[in-house]
Amino acid sequence: MAAPLSDGERRKQISVRGIAGLVDVAEVRKSFNRHLHFTLVKDRNVATPRDYYFALAHTVRDHLVGRWIRTQQHYYERDPKRIYYLSLEFYMGRTLQNTMVNLGLQNACDEAIYQLGLDLEELEEIEEDAGLGNGGLGRLAACFLDSMATLGLAAYGYGIRYEFGIFNQKIVDGWQVEEADDWLRYGNPWEKARPEYMLPVHFYGRVQHTPDGVQWVDTQVVLAMPYDTPVPGYKNNTVNTMRLWSAKAPNDFNLQEFNVGDYIEAVLDRNLAENISRVLYPNDNFFEGKELRLKQEYFVVAATLQDIIRRFKSSKFGCRDPVRTCFETFPDKVAIQLNDTHPALSIPELMRILVDVEKVDWDKAWEITKRTCAYTNHTVLPEALERWPVSMFEKLLPRHLEIIYALNQMHLDRVAALYPGDIDRLRRMSVIEEGDCKRINMAHLCVIGSHAVNGVARIHSDIVRHSVFKDFYELEPEKFQNKTNGITPRRWLLLCNPGLADVIAEKIGEGFITDLSQLKKLLDFINNETFIRDVAKVKQENKLKFAAYLEEQYKVKINPSSMFDVQVKRIHEYKRQLLNCLHAITLYNRIRSDPSKSFVPRTIMIGGKAAPGYHMAKMIIKLITSVGEVINNDPYVGDKLKVIFLENYRVSLAEKVIPAADLSQQISTAGTEASGTGNMKFMVNGALTIGTMDGANVEMAEEAGEENLFIFGMRVEDVEALDRQGYDARHYYERLPELRQAVDQISSGFFSPRDPGCFRDVVNMLMYHDRFKVFADYEAYIKCQGQVDQLFMDPREWTKKVIRNIACSGKFSSDRTITEYAREIWGVEPSATKIPPPNLPRD
């Protein structure tokens, strides 16, 4: 098997093809050397690899800044409607390569760095991932920012600049161990601090009702310092802004509280204020009702709304004509998208500002708030829904509690008038949940305070309408929409899989990069032998490269012609990594029972982080690593089967593993995964999907044809029927010998000989408390995996299915998703206009 091209050889090809203009290359080299010279401390003559990385980052950033300034001037003069995407998570990954791709600089930088005797990929590896998110929700926000810039929308991402992002995962003796992610340790060349826009955020205090209106007094103040990161669109010279807030203590913080002389203690206490932006809560699809988390949520909302209103008031050329002191036009100029319920406090906060500060009439303020805000629901799992104790609100945000009570009263009066005597409906629809501990249901607050509510895949939006918010849907059906998620083709095809992007561009041109639906043109080449060979070759090269990476990282020899069977996502019971694990054990037992039988070799890779407090998820990781330990060291197995746990799964690792995957596992219990976006990344990168009819899998099967995915298992209605009759795991355990054998091995300590009872909790959960019905889908899953094996033995037919999947993945671009949000929720139109670059005069 031919080895993949080395980076040096690839760069020589680039030189020969002359893609990189000589002027650009010379310019990049000159700029790089200048930055390197000024980066190095005077008494240090030897540059480190990190110095080279920073010099290159600053060189690339120079190309951003002029475009960034020009874009903001462009918005300021034209005063378009602005889109504000509020999210507690932005899972950005690395910035250098993405910026080079979007500015069209990659080849010039590649060539310049090669001429300087350096390796671009090695420099790219030095950059820390910006891991300010947990999983799908935070990565979606990052894809959306890319699409909004590429579509020329005047959009801003607002969130928190966590000092520590999602923890780094180490696997020690098979167990997950968390390490703090000190991603800012060496500085961040992509951000710009903006202390001139620092804003106060208030907490605690009390409310005074006076003849002049309501006042929130005696509060504790924390300052919000903005850091701006440029977000470039693809080759259109638009550069939008992601503004992340960092908490700073005011200079008098707590000093007056201390007795004379305890100055040192008082200064040390500034940490209490600054803890607000210290660390990302590492829970995915799970609500943790801690006061610090509520503080984070209000902090981002309060700072952002002040910023939005400042920008709204200082309209075109800074004029202060009546149009901008009157809030009548606010919803025509401002759209606020709430990414899940985390920024739900935008609703009472906007009401507070309009009513208490700007003296807008209550009913008018409510109409403005509803027309401005829109809410995206991301999950139907009950444990993920935010329900804050009223007592916590009373202490931390007393004025907001009053406003929420008043809004809820208005809402319930309306429901009572429409459904007289239906007390149960009032209870179900209230924003305040009565009980031992009174709670505020943030999802209900979002629904009543928004003009649009959307789910993130068609099946999910149907569940939202007919189950989660059924009563609200009956009340206002026009509010509810679907916006199927998407991924940016720039990062998730062009950047991570340049070989495949090249092969596609050779056949259909480069238009697909900004219009992914053009991939449909590939359907004409499904039987084209050259194209089949080229696509297979790219996959093989990606596999060889990833196998080499695994060997270096894990010291494990991978068979590169084995099927790369990949499941990477957060570890969660509903995502059913356990089902995958049972399949691995079943394959192992089959090999052991007849080692001479021919067998399709597989490398099963599972990766993902478990929330630190999620016991079962941590046990699942331990089980996977223990099963791997036994299988990978069994001489009977050889290279027929390997089980690898991919440590510290993150954006930059996804960019390596996804292009190398043959099989993508999307096996959640039907009705639990809102959409999924990993499924889309695998599809566009030429992996085939084995999955349930859940989330966006349903639409993927619709686009490509169900026969071109490996669909198995219960549908939503089957799961509901099983719930009604009662799920009995033992029934399957007793009926299926291979399942029983696997469970008995886990239970008996076969995979944990030094601690035979290690997996007692896992087995107990599977047998008696499994909400996600792993055993009910086992038989169908194993059978479906047999069909996967059959097809994999026919590489030509496999690749034809791969091509069909790639050709039908166009719907799953975040450009399509954002175009739908723009037209159907925000009331703006995407623009293909290119802003003139900084070196040309403005129009």
Secondary structure, 3 states (H helix, E strand, C coil): CCCCCCHHHHHHHHHHHCCCCHHHHHHHHHHHHHHHHHHCCCCCCCCCHHHHHHHHHHHHHHHHHHHHHHHHHHHHHHCCCEEEEECCCEEEECCHHHHHHHHCCHHHHHHHHHHCCCCHHHHHHHCCCEEECCCHHHHHHHHHHHHHHHCCCCEEEEEECCCECCCEEEEECCEEEEECCCCCCCCCCCCEECHHHCEEEEECCEEEEECCEEEEECCEEEEEEEEEEEEECCCCCCEEEEEEEEEECCCCCCHHHCCCCCHHHHHHCHHHHHHHHCECCCCCCCCCCCHHHHHHHHHHHHHHHHHHHHHHHCCHHHCCCHHHCCHHHHHHHEEEEEECCCCCCHHHHHHHHHHHHCCCCHHHHHHHHHHHEEEECCCCCHHHCCEEEHHHHHHHCHHHHHHHHHHHHHHHHHHHHHCCCCHHHHHHHCCEECCCCCEEEHHHHHHHCCCEEEECCHHHHHHHHHHHCHHHHHHCHHHEEECCCCECHHHHHHHCCHHHHHHHHHHHCCHHHCCHHHHHHHHHHCCCHHHHHHHHHHHHHHHHHHHHHHHHHHCCCCCCCCEEEEEECCCCHHHCHHHHHHHHHHHHHHHHHCCCCCCCCEEEEEECCCCCCCHHHHHHHHHHHHHHHHHHCCCCCCCCEEEEEECCCCHHHHHHHHHHCCEEEECCCCCCCCCCCHHHHHHHCCCEEEECCCCCHHHHHHHHCHHHCEECCCCHHHHHHHHHHCCCHHHHHHHCHHHHHHHHHHHHCCCCCCCCCCCHHHHHHHHHCCCCCHHHHHHHHHHHHHHHHHHHCCHHHHHHHHHHHHHCCHHHEHHHHHHHHHHHHHCCCCCCCCCCCCCCCCC
